[in-house]
Amino acid sequence: MASAKEILAQEVERLSDEDAARVLELLRSTKAVGAKARQELTREELIRRATGRPGIRPPDPKAPPFRKVRPIECPGIPASELLIRDRR
């Protein structure tokens, strides 16, 4: 079975130059959006994006961020691992 890249290459070969230029522009714009999405978002940006969404109440922008916590170490299997095992 051919991979997605192989199939894509075959389809690109069949395109006219005009259509190929449009596909290339689409790929470039998608790549630019993906690079922007990978940038780390600031706290302020996350609050701005969440504002106005139903069911979400963003915190006061002037509220201090949560402090870092250290997980409690205890013997046994973590509950999250047990849950995953049970669902498989």
PyMOL commands that set and color helices and strands:
alter all, ss='L'
color gray80, all
select helices_A, chain A and resi 4-14+17-38+43-50+79-87
alter helices_A, ss='H'
color red, helices_A
deselect
rebuild
show_as cartoon
